[in-house]
């Protein structure tokens, strides 16, 4: 039967032979078995793509897409913690074709975890990636992504954000609810002096001088950069970050090897460049596909508004406004330039990580155990 399913040409040849030798009843039997086997094959390949967002009213908006298309009901399970599947309880049943559900929050309302189930297939654990903060820019969870071997990153272990200089009591309470134990601050000394902050959470400074935001902003204005010149400048900055800070990223990875440091928040000024590269390297180490790595990198554009983030005493020319927008943006051309440089210089990103950032195969195994769900 496996040969019949694997090749339509062989299937038709066997049907013809049997029909002449043993009669039409064998054709019907084979057709039924092939149809049943194909149906089971389709069922086993059903996938549920899903995402959770919080709307402006603070409710959880679940969206899903089931492929291939199936009809019927989809069950929604919820939990306040993702430590065990047994924590999840049924909260709603919807039709698959509705593709969304709006749920009132339980508990603190900061975040919840959900699982969807239909046609005997269960989704991964989903939660809201973006955590709404009053005065912390670009704050989000690095969890939830799938790896190339169908594992999933744990939620609530690694967060990324902009600097914490303007945090208020509400932000501090949210950091406490998220249980963050360690903050890795990648800002340069100049950035830290310009925007200091104090917290009861353990903070480790790993200054990455390349790509310093304050210096970049001042130079763009002084030199009257155009948008094109800014893009070239940012590409060079990204190359400098990966070329000149291997020891700094090695230190970051060593911190991530200690389970006692979790949950961890990695921050920089805007949380898009130095943190963006840090997150991209970490996701690569965990075998997350490149399209998810780029998706995570570009997500900064959803949460950084150049017009609201910085003000100037004098109005900027139109050309400088375009340049500043390029400076504030996460552009795939920046990340691709850095990764292409790594591949050309070191042969591969894996070689760069192992030889320059000291992420050995043993360390990768430890990081996967710490950061992936292991059913």
Secondary structure, 3 states (H helix, E strand, C coil): CHHHHHCHHHHHHHHHHHHHHHCHHHHHHHHHHHHHHHHHHHHHCCEEEEEEEECCCCCEEEEEEEECCCCCEEEEEEECCCCCHHHCEEEEEEEHHHCEEEECCCCCCCCCEEEEEECCEECCCEEECECCCCCCCCCEECCCCEECCCCEECCCCEEEECCCCCCCHHHHHHHHHCCCCEEEECCCHHHHHHCCCCCCCEEEECCCCCCCHHHHHHHHHHHCCCHHHHHHHHHHHHHHHHHHCHHHHHHHHHHHCCHHHCCEEEECCCCCCHHHHHHHHHHHHCCECHHHHHHHHHCHHHHCCHHHHCCCCCCCCHHHHHHHHHHHCCCHHHHHHHHHHHHHHHCCHHHHHHHHCCCCHHHHHHHHHHHECCC
